[in-house]
Amino acid sequence: MNILIVGGAGYLGGALTDILMHTEHNIRIYDFLLYEDYYRKDIDFVFGDVRAVDKLKNNLDWADTVIWLAALVGDPACSLNEDLTKQINVESVKCLKDNFKGRIIFMSTCSVYGASDGFLSEVSSVNPLSLYAETKLWAEDILKNANALIFRLGTLYGIGDRFSRIRFDLVVNTLVMRAICHGKISVFGGGQYRPLLHVRDAAGLIASVLDNENRGIYNLHSENTTITDFVCRVRKFFPEVKVDETDGLFQDSRNYKVISKKAEEELNFAPKLNIDDGILELKALLENGRIKDSFLRRFSNYLYLRPLFYEYKSPLGKRIGFNL
């Protein structure tokens, strides 16, 4: 099978390609390398922007299955430029739908639930509180009549692979990093629930459903936990860490718990890793000095992208078109 992974050089893509490299499938990565300087894996690679329609079409023609990971991800990053976010997160998906009739595996987000009480299934009401969540819902709607399997992912954490950049703008990763590097964690509010999922468990399920004929939307998570409860788990490993709890104006208004029973029953989804596993692998990475400076802005989508809207004279600024 010819599998095109659009956005395959990123955080989730790194974990997924590690699995698929060892299968009989023909794998091709189509990626803009927005956060990377190079792609080192021994996989067929095409440097490309999802807004470059003709180039994208040529690669879609090659594929039997498309795994679509490409997106501007995260509420702060998407808020930087609404037009660009819609181009990448919505219009490119419409191009995919119009020009590809094979199997599509698409990543959405549990953020579409926003702030809701109780446990949420795929038929629960949605309540998007950000442009990021809205664009994912629009993309879901575009693909609703396609041969598409759509995963609403919980917040990812952990280490994906040895090559792709780790993200320190995800709640588990950033709190562990700050516990180690700062000895202090700041928590705004803390009572909000989040569904969490290890990045390699997400990748494992994607790899396992390539021959699956199911369509529609599936929640994917392993644990629902409050931010405060997660901090307590961090303190088991770092008992000396200081916690600054602030009921400030900047508390994240999202608050949701999900169930993934549909994926468990229909796709045999069974996460193997838990939060403690993620904490321990991050602890080993950081305490062994394998990251020279964990506060580099490239580890955060928002912090990395923000200057590009102003540094429009730079080669990258011109190349990505952030000066729209």
KEKE-3310 file (N, C-alpha, C; in steps of 0.2 Angstrom, whole numbers, plus 5000, padded with zeros to 4 digits):
npx = (5004:5003:5007:5004:5010:5005:5012:5021:5033:5032:5028:5019:5019:5033:5033:5024:5030:5041:5035:5029:5040:5044:5036:5028:5023:5023:5030:5028:5033:5026:5030:5032:5042:5041:5045:5057:5074:5079:5076:5079:5076:5076:5066:5055:5054:5045:5047:5035:5021:5005:4997:5001:4994:4995:5007:5003:4993:4999:5006:4995:4989:4998:4996:4987:4982:4979:4987:4983:4991:4994:4993:4990:4993:4985:4978:4984:4994:4986:4978:4986:4986:4972:4967:4978:4978:4965:4968:4977:4972:4959:4955:4965:4961:4949:4954:4960:4949:4943:4951:4956:4951:4953:4957:4956:4964:4962:4967:4959:4953:4950:4947:4937:4926:4926:4920:4912:4900:4901:4904:4910:4905:4907:4895:4891:4887:4896:4907:4916:4929:4939:4948:4956:4950:4938:4941:4945:4933:4926:4934:4931:4918:4919:4924:4915:4907:4916:4928:4933:4942:4941:4950:4948:4959:4965:4975:4991:5006:5023:5038:5040:5049:5066:5071:5062:5056:5053:5038:5036:5025:5014:5003:5007:5021:5027:5025:5032:5045:5047:5047:5059:5069:5066:5062:5050:5033:5020:5002:4987:4972:4967:4958:4953:4948:4957:4958:4970:4984:4996:5009:5014:5005:4994:5000:5002:4989:4984:4993:4988:4976:4976:4971:4958:4940:4932:4922:4920:4919:4930:4934:4950:4959:4968:4968:4958:4961:4963:4972:4977:4978:4986:4998:5001:5004:5016:5024:5026:5038:5046:5048:5053:5049:5042:5025:5016:5000:4988:4974:4970:4967:4970:4966:4963:4949:4944:4937:4935:4929:4932:4925:4932:4926:4920:4931:4938:4930:4927:4939:4948:4956:4968:4977:4994:5003:5005:5003:5013:5023:5026:5031:5042:5050:5053:5059:5071:5077:5079:5086:5097:5104:5101:5095:5100:5095:5080:5071:5071:5063:5058:5053:5040:5025:5018:5027:5037:5031:5026:5036:5038:5028:5031:5044:5045:5054:5063:5070:5062:5051:5046:5045:5035:5025:5019:5017:5004)
npy = (4994:5011:5024:5040:5052:5067:5080:5073:5074:5079:5080:5070:5063:5059:5048:5039:5036:5029:5017:5013:5012:4999:4991:4983:4992:5006:5021:5038:5055:5070:5086:5103:5106:5116:5118:5112:5110:5100:5084:5068:5055:5039:5038:5040:5057:5072:5089:5101:5112:5112:5121:5122:5118:5111:5103:5096:5088:5080:5071:5066:5058:5048:5040:5027:5028:5042:5049:5062:5074:5087:5103:5119:5119:5121:5132:5146:5147:5146:5158:5168:5172:5172:5171:5163:5152:5146:5143:5133:5124:5121:5125:5117:5105:5104:5104:5091:5083:5085:5081:5068:5051:5040:5031:5040:5046:5056:5069:5076:5085:5083:5096:5101:5100:5109:5117:5107:5097:5081:5065:5064:5058:5053:5058:5068:5085:5098:5112:5123:5133:5141:5147:5136:5124:5127:5126:5113:5107:5112:5105:5092:5092:5094:5082:5073:5065:5057:5044:5042:5041:5048:5055:5061:5068:5066:5077:5076:5069:5065:5057:5056:5051:5049:5059:5069:5085:5088:5093:5106:5114:5107:5101:5091:5088:5101:5104:5094:5097:5110:5107:5101:5109:5122:5120:5123:5125:5133:5135:5139:5141:5125:5116:5111:5098:5087:5076:5065:5058:5047:5050:5040:5030:5035:5035:5022:5017:5023:5017:5004:5003:5004:4995:4995:4997:5005:5020:5038:5047:5046:5047:5048:5044:5041:5044:5054:5068:5081:5096:5099:5087:5081:5088:5083:5070:5073:5078:5066:5061:5072:5078:5089:5100:5116:5123:5134:5140:5148:5158:5165:5178:5172:5159:5144:5141:5129:5113:5097:5080:5064:5049:5034:5023:5019:5018:5008:4997:4996:4998:4991:4998:5001:5008:5008:5015:5026:5041:5042:5034:5043:5054:5048:5046:5058:5064:5056:5061:5074:5076:5069:5078:5079:5088:5103:5116:5118:5128:5135:5143:5135:5124:5126:5129:5141:5151:5150:5153:5166:5177:5176:5182:5195:5196:5197:5199:5189:5174:5163:5169:5175:5163:5155:5164:5172:5185:5190)
npz = (5000:4996:5006:5010:5021:5027:5033:5041:5047:5059:5077:5081:5069:5069:5078:5072:5059:5064:5067:5055:5046:5047:5041:5027:5019:5007:5011:5011:5015:5016:5019:5026:5034:5044:5058:5058:5052:5044:5037:5042:5042:5034:5023:5009:5004:5002:5001:5004:5004:5010:5004:4992:4978:4966:4968:4979:4974:4965:4973:4980:4970:4969:4981:4990:5003:5013:5027:5037:5045:5045:5050:5058:5075:5091:5102:5105:5094:5083:5084:5080:5066:5058:5044:5038:5047:5043:5030:5031:5039:5035:5021:5014:5018:5011:4998:4999:5000:4988:4978:4981:4982:4989:5004:5020:5034:5047:5058:5072:5086:5104:5109:5103:5111:5121:5135:5145:5154:5163:5155:5139:5123:5106:5101:5108:5112:5104:5108:5104:5109:5103:5089:5083:5088:5081:5067:5066:5068:5056:5047:5050:5045:5032:5028:5031:5022:5016:5013:5026:5042:5057:5070:5086:5095:5112:5123:5118:5125:5130:5123:5106:5095:5090:5082:5078:5084:5101:5110:5120:5124:5127:5140:5149:5146:5147:5161:5167:5162:5167:5181:5182:5176:5182:5194:5199:5197:5189:5191:5184:5191:5189:5191:5180:5168:5158:5144:5141:5131:5127:5115:5107:5109:5102:5089:5087:5086:5074:5065:5066:5060:5046:5037:5040:5038:5044:5046:5051:5066:5080:5098:5106:5120:5135:5149:5159:5168:5181:5180:5192:5199:5190:5193:5206:5203:5196:5207:5214:5208:5209:5223:5229:5221:5219:5219:5212:5214:5206:5205:5193:5180:5168:5167:5158:5149:5145:5148:5150:5149:5142:5134:5127:5122:5110:5101:5107:5107:5093:5086:5093:5102:5114:5125:5129:5137:5151:5161:5171:5164:5154:5161:5167:5155:5150:5161:5161:5149:5151:5163:5159:5151:5138:5130:5126:5128:5135:5134:5122:5109:5098:5103:5106:5098:5097:5102:5093:5081:5082:5081:5067:5061:5061:5058:5044:5033:5033:5026:5030:5034:5022:5014:5020:5020:5030:5031:5028)
capx = (5000:5006:5004:5006:5009:5005:5014:5024:5039:5031:5028:5015:5022:5039:5031:5020:5035:5045:5031:5027:5046:5046:5031:5029:5020:5028:5029:5031:5032:5025:5030:5035:5047:5040:5049:5063:5079:5081:5073:5085:5074:5077:5060:5054:5052:5044:5046:5029:5016:4998:4993:5003:4989:4997:5012:5000:4989:5004:5007:4989:4988:5002:4994:4981:4979:4983:4986:4983:4993:4996:4989:4993:4990:4985:4974:4988:4997:4981:4976:4991:4984:4966:4967:4983:4975:4960:4971:4981:4968:4952:4955:4969:4957:4944:4958:4961:4943:4941:4956:4958:4945:4955:4956:4959:4964:4962:4968:4955:4955:4945:4946:4930:4921:4926:4919:4906:4900:4900:4909:4908:4906:4907:4888:4889:4887:4902:4907:4923:4931:4945:4949:4959:4944:4933:4944:4945:4926:4925:4937:4927:4912:4921:4926:4909:4904:4922:4930:4938:4942:4943:4952:4948:4964:4966:4981:4997:5012:5028:5043:5038:5054:5073:5073:5057:5057:5048:5034:5036:5019:5009:5003:5012:5028:5029:5025:5038:5051:5048:5049:5066:5073:5065:5061:5044:5027:5014:4996:4982:4966:4970:4952:4950:4949:4959:4959:4977:4985:5004:5010:5016:4999:4991:5003:5001:4982:4984:4996:4984:4969:4977:4967:4951:4935:4927:4922:4917:4923:4932:4938:4956:4962:4969:4966:4955:4964:4963:4978:4980:4979:4993:5004:5002:5008:5023:5027:5029:5044:5050:5045:5055:5046:5037:5019:5012:4993:4986:4967:4971:4963:4972:4964:4961:4942:4942:4936:4931:4931:4929:4926:4934:4923:4919:4937:4940:4926:4927:4946:4953:4960:4970:4983:4999:5007:5001:5006:5019:5028:5028:5035:5049:5055:5055:5064:5078:5079:5081:5091:5104:5107:5101:5092:5104:5091:5073:5067:5071:5056:5056:5049:5033:5022:5016:5033:5041:5028:5025:5040:5038:5023:5034:5051:5043:5059:5068:5069:5057:5045:5044:5044:5029:5019:5016:5016:4998)
capy = (5000:5018:5028:5047:5055:5074:5083:5067:5076:5082:5077:5063:5060:5055:5042:5035:5034:5024:5011:5011:5010:4992:4987:4982:4998:5011:5027:5045:5060:5077:5091:5109:5107:5122:5118:5108:5112:5095:5078:5063:5048:5035:5037:5045:5063:5078:5096:5104:5116:5110:5126:5121:5113:5106:5099:5091:5084:5075:5066:5062:5053:5042:5037:5023:5030:5048:5051:5069:5076:5094:5108:5124:5116:5124:5139:5152:5147:5148:5164:5173:5174:5169:5169:5158:5146:5143:5141:5127:5119:5120:5125:5112:5098:5104:5101:5084:5080:5086:5078:5061:5047:5034:5031:5046:5046:5063:5070:5081:5086:5084:5103:5103:5099:5115:5117:5103:5093:5074:5062:5066:5053:5056:5061:5074:5092:5102:5119:5125:5139:5144:5146:5130:5120:5128:5124:5106:5105:5113:5100:5086:5093:5093:5075:5068:5060:5054:5038:5045:5039:5054:5054:5067:5066:5070:5081:5072:5070:5060:5057:5053:5047:5051:5064:5075:5090:5087:5099:5108:5118:5103:5102:5086:5090:5108:5104:5090:5101:5116:5104:5099:5115:5128:5118:5127:5124:5138:5132:5144:5137:5118:5111:5109:5092:5086:5069:5064:5052:5047:5051:5034:5026:5038:5033:5014:5015:5025:5011:4998:5004:5006:4991:4995:5000:5010:5028:5042:5050:5042:5049:5044:5046:5036:5046:5060:5071:5088:5099:5099:5080:5079:5091:5079:5065:5075:5078:5060:5060:5078:5080:5096:5105:5121:5123:5141:5140:5155:5158:5171:5179:5168:5152:5141:5140:5122:5109:5092:5073:5061:5042:5032:5016:5017:5016:5002:4992:4995:4998:4988:5003:4999:5012:5004:5020:5031:5048:5040:5033:5050:5058:5045:5046:5065:5065:5054:5065:5081:5075:5067:5083:5077:5094:5108:5122:5116:5134:5137:5144:5130:5118:5129:5131:5148:5155:5149:5156:5173:5182:5175:5187:5202:5195:5195:5200:5184:5169:5159:5173:5175:5157:5153:5169:5174:5192:5190)
capz = (5000:4996:5011:5010:5028:5026:5040:5044:5050:5066:5084:5080:5063:5070:5081:5067:5054:5067:5066:5048:5043:5048:5038:5020:5015:5004:5015:5008:5019:5013:5024:5025:5039:5048:5064:5057:5047:5039:5038:5042:5041:5027:5020:5004:5007:4998:5004:5001:5007:5009:5000:4985:4976:4961:4970:4983:4970:4962:4978:4981:4964:4971:4987:4991:5009:5016:5034:5037:5051:5044:5053:5063:5081:5097:5102:5104:5087:5077:5085:5077:5060:5056:5037:5037:5050:5039:5024:5032:5043:5032:5014:5012:5019:5006:4993:4999:4999:4981:4974:4983:4983:4993:5012:5023:5041:5049:5066:5075:5093:5109:5111:5100:5116:5124:5142:5145:5160:5161:5151:5132:5118:5099:5099:5113:5109:5104:5111:5102:5112:5100:5081:5082:5088:5076:5061:5066:5066:5049:5043:5050:5041:5025:5027:5034:5017:5012:5016:5031:5049:5060:5077:5090:5100:5118:5123:5118:5129:5130:5118:5100:5092:5092:5077:5078:5090:5106:5111:5127:5125:5129:5147:5153:5144:5150:5168:5169:5160:5172:5187:5182:5174:5186:5201:5201:5192:5190:5189:5184:5192:5190:5192:5173:5166:5151:5142:5139:5127:5125:5107:5104:5108:5096:5083:5087:5084:5067:5061:5066:5056:5039:5033:5043:5034:5048:5045:5056:5072:5086:5103:5108:5126:5140:5155:5161:5174:5181:5180:5199:5200:5187:5197:5212:5200:5195:5213:5216:5206:5211:5229:5231:5217:5222:5215:5213:5212:5205:5202:5189:5174:5162:5167:5152:5150:5142:5154:5147:5150:5136:5134:5120:5121:5103:5098:5111:5104:5086:5083:5097:5105:5120:5126:5133:5141:5155:5163:5174:5159:5150:5166:5168:5150:5150:5166:5159:5143:5153:5168:5156:5147:5130:5127:5128:5131:5134:5133:5115:5106:5093:5106:5107:5092:5097:5103:5087:5075:5084:5078:5060:5058:5061:5054:5037:5028:5034:5021:5032:5033:5015:5011:5023:5018:5036:5031:5024)
cpx = (5004:5003:5007:5004:5010:5006:5017:5030:5038:5031:5025:5018:5028:5038:5028:5025:5039:5042:5031:5034:5047:5040:5032:5026:5025:5026:5032:5028:5031:5025:5034:5041:5047:5045:5056:5068:5081:5076:5078:5082:5075:5070:5059:5051:5051:5043:5040:5025:5009:4994:4996:4999:4991:5002:5008:4996:4993:5005:5001:4988:4992:4999:4987:4978:4983:4981:4988:4985:4994:4991:4993:4989:4991:4982:4979:4991:4992:4978:4980:4989:4978:4965:4972:4980:4970:4963:4974:4976:4961:4953:4959:4965:4952:4948:4959:4955:4941:4945:4959:4952:4947:4954:4960:4959:4966:4963:4964:4957:4949:4943:4939:4925:4921:4926:4912:4906:4899:4905:4906:4910:4906:4900:4886:4890:4894:4902:4914:4924:4937:4945:4951:4954:4939:4935:4944:4938:4924:4928:4933:4921:4913:4922:4920:4907:4910:4924:4936:4937:4945:4944:4952:4953:4964:4973:4987:5002:5017:5033:5040:5043:5061:5074:5068:5058:5051:5045:5034:5030:5013:5009:5007:5019:5031:5030:5031:5045:5052:5050:5056:5071:5072:5064:5054:5039:5022:5008:4991:4975:4968:4964:4950:4952:4952:4960:4966:4979:4993:5004:5011:5010:4994:4993:5002:4994:4982:4987:4992:4978:4970:4972:4959:4946:4931:4928:4919:4922:4924:4936:4944:4959:4964:4967:4963:4958:4963:4970:4981:4982:4986:4999:5006:5006:5015:5027:5029:5036:5049:5047:5047:5052:5041:5031:5016:5005:4990:4979:4967:4966:4964:4971:4961:4953:4940:4942:4932:4934:4928:4929:4928:4932:4922:4925:4939:4936:4926:4934:4951:4958:4962:4977:4987:5003:5002:5005:5013:5025:5030:5032:5042:5053:5057:5060:5071:5081:5082:5086:5098:5107:5106:5097:5096:5101:5084:5069:5068:5064:5054:5052:5042:5030:5021:5022:5037:5038:5027:5029:5040:5033:5026:5041:5050:5048:5064:5066:5063:5050:5042:5041:5037:5023:5016:5015:5010:4994)
cpy = (5006:5022:5035:5050:5063:5077:5077:5068:5079:5078:5070:5059:5056:5048:5037:5032:5029:5017:5008:5009:5003:4988:4986:4987:5003:5018:5033:5050:5067:5082:5097:5111:5114:5123:5115:5111:5107:5089:5072:5056:5045:5033:5042:5051:5068:5084:5099:5107:5113:5115:5126:5116:5108:5101:5093:5086:5078:5069:5062:5057:5047:5037:5033:5026:5037:5048:5058:5072:5084:5098:5113:5121:5120:5131:5145:5152:5149:5155:5170:5176:5170:5166:5163:5151:5142:5140:5134:5122:5117:5120:5119:5105:5098:5101:5094:5080:5080:5082:5071:5057:5041:5035:5037:5045:5053:5064:5077:5082:5086:5091:5105:5103:5105:5115:5113:5099:5086:5071:5062:5060:5057:5060:5066:5080:5095:5109:5122:5132:5143:5143:5139:5125:5120:5125:5116:5103:5106:5108:5094:5086:5091:5086:5070:5063:5056:5048:5039:5042:5045:5053:5061:5065:5070:5074:5076:5074:5064:5061:5053:5048:5051:5057:5070:5079:5088:5094:5100:5114:5114:5102:5097:5088:5096:5108:5100:5094:5107:5113:5103:5105:5121:5126:5121:5126:5129:5135:5137:5140:5130:5113:5108:5102:5092:5078:5069:5058:5052:5047:5045:5029:5029:5035:5025:5013:5017:5019:5005:4998:5005:5002:4991:4999:5004:5017:5031:5044:5046:5046:5045:5047:5040:5037:5053:5063:5078:5090:5098:5092:5078:5082:5086:5073:5067:5075:5072:5058:5066:5081:5087:5102:5110:5122:5130:5140:5146:5155:5165:5172:5175:5161:5149:5139:5133:5118:5103:5085:5069:5053:5040:5025:5014:5015:5009:4996:4990:4995:4994:4992:5002:5002:5008:5009:5024:5037:5046:5038:5039:5054:5055:5046:5053:5067:5062:5058:5071:5081:5073:5072:5082:5083:5100:5114:5120:5122:5138:5138:5139:5125:5120:5131:5139:5153:5155:5153:5163:5177:5181:5180:5194:5202:5193:5195:5194:5179:5165:5163:5174:5168:5154:5158:5171:5181:5193:5197)
cpz = (5000:5001:5011:5017:5027:5033:5044:5047:5057:5072:5083:5074:5064:5074:5076:5062:5057:5066:5059:5044:5042:5045:5030:5016:5012:5007:5011:5013:5015:5018:5023:5029:5042:5054:5064:5052:5042:5041:5037:5041:5034:5025:5014:5006:5002:5002:5000:5006:5006:5005:4993:4981:4971:4963:4975:4979:4967:4967:4980:4976:4966:4976:4986:4998:5011:5023:5035:5044:5051:5047:5057:5070:5087:5097:5101:5097:5082:5078:5082:5070:5057:5049:5036:5041:5046:5033:5025:5035:5040:5025:5011:5013:5013:4999:4993:4997:4991:4976:4976:4985:4987:5001:5015:5031:5044:5056:5067:5082:5098:5111:5108:5105:5121:5132:5142:5151:5158:5157:5143:5127:5111:5097:5104:5109:5109:5106:5110:5105:5109:5092:5080:5082:5083:5069:5061:5065:5059:5045:5044:5046:5034:5023:5029:5029:5013:5016:5021:5038:5052:5068:5081:5096:5107:5118:5123:5123:5127:5124:5112:5097:5093:5088:5078:5084:5095:5107:5118:5128:5126:5137:5151:5152:5147:5157:5170:5168:5165:5179:5187:5181:5179:5193:5204:5195:5194:5187:5190:5185:5194:5191:5185:5171:5159:5150:5139:5136:5126:5117:5104:5104:5103:5089:5082:5084:5076:5063:5061:5062:5049:5034:5035:5038:5038:5046:5051:5061:5078:5091:5104:5114:5130:5147:5155:5168:5175:5181:5187:5201:5196:5190:5203:5209:5199:5202:5216:5214:5207:5217:5231:5226:5220:5217:5217:5210:5212:5202:5198:5183:5168:5162:5161:5154:5148:5148:5151:5148:5144:5138:5127:5119:5114:5100:5101:5108:5097:5082:5087:5100:5112:5122:5131:5138:5145:5157:5166:5169:5155:5155:5166:5162:5149:5155:5164:5153:5146:5158:5165:5152:5140:5127:5130:5131:5130:5133:5126:5112:5101:5096:5108:5100:5092:5098:5097:5081:5076:5080:5070:5057:5057:5057:5047:5032:5028:5028:5023:5031:5026:5012:5014:5021:5025:5036:5027:5027)
residu = (MET:ASN:ILE:LEU:ILE:VAL:GLY:GLY:ALA:GLY:TYR:LEU:GLY:GLY:ALA:LEU:THR:ASP:ILE:LEU:MET:HIS:THR:GLU:HIS:ASN:ILE:ARG:ILE:TYR:ASP:PHE:LEU:LEU:TYR:GLU:ASP:TYR:TYR:ARG:LYS:ASP:ILE:ASP:PHE:VAL:PHE:GLY:ASP:VAL:ARG:ALA:VAL:ASP:LYS:LEU:LYS:ASN:ASN:LEU:ASP:TRP:ALA:ASP:THR:VAL:ILE:TRP:LEU:ALA:ALA:LEU:VAL:GLY:ASP:PRO:ALA:CYS:SER:LEU:ASN:GLU:ASP:LEU:THR:LYS:GLN:ILE:ASN:VAL:GLU:SER:VAL:LYS:CYS:LEU:LYS:ASP:ASN:PHE:LYS:GLY:ARG:ILE:ILE:PHE:MET:SER:THR:CYS:SER:VAL:TYR:GLY:ALA:SER:ASP:GLY:PHE:LEU:SER:GLU:VAL:SER:SER:VAL:ASN:PRO:LEU:SER:LEU:TYR:ALA:GLU:THR:LYS:LEU:TRP:ALA:GLU:ASP:ILE:LEU:LYS:ASN:ALA:ASN:ALA:LEU:ILE:PHE:ARG:LEU:GLY:THR:LEU:TYR:GLY:ILE:GLY:ASP:ARG:PHE:SER:ARG:ILE:ARG:PHE:ASP:LEU:VAL:VAL:ASN:THR:LEU:VAL:MET:ARG:ALA:ILE:CYS:HIS:GLY:LYS:ILE:SER:VAL:PHE:GLY:GLY:GLY:GLN:TYR:ARG:PRO:LEU:LEU:HIS:VAL:ARG:ASP:ALA:ALA:GLY:LEU:ILE:ALA:SER:VAL:LEU:ASP:ASN:GLU:ASN:ARG:GLY:ILE:TYR:ASN:LEU:HIS:SER:GLU:ASN:THR:THR:ILE:THR:ASP:PHE:VAL:CYS:ARG:VAL:ARG:LYS:PHE:PHE:PRO:GLU:VAL:LYS:VAL:ASP:GLU:THR:ASP:GLY:LEU:PHE:GLN:ASP:SER:ARG:ASN:TYR:LYS:VAL:ILE:SER:LYS:LYS:ALA:GLU:GLU:GLU:LEU:ASN:PHE:ALA:PRO:LYS:LEU:ASN:ILE:ASP:ASP:GLY:ILE:LEU:GLU:LEU:LYS:ALA:LEU:LEU:GLU:ASN:GLY:ARG:ILE:LYS:ASP:SER:PHE:LEU:ARG:ARG:PHE:SER:ASN:TYR:LEU:TYR:LEU:ARG:PRO:LEU:PHE:TYR:GLU:TYR:LYS:SER:PRO:LEU:GLY:LYS:ARG:ILE:GLY:PHE:ASN:LEU)
# end
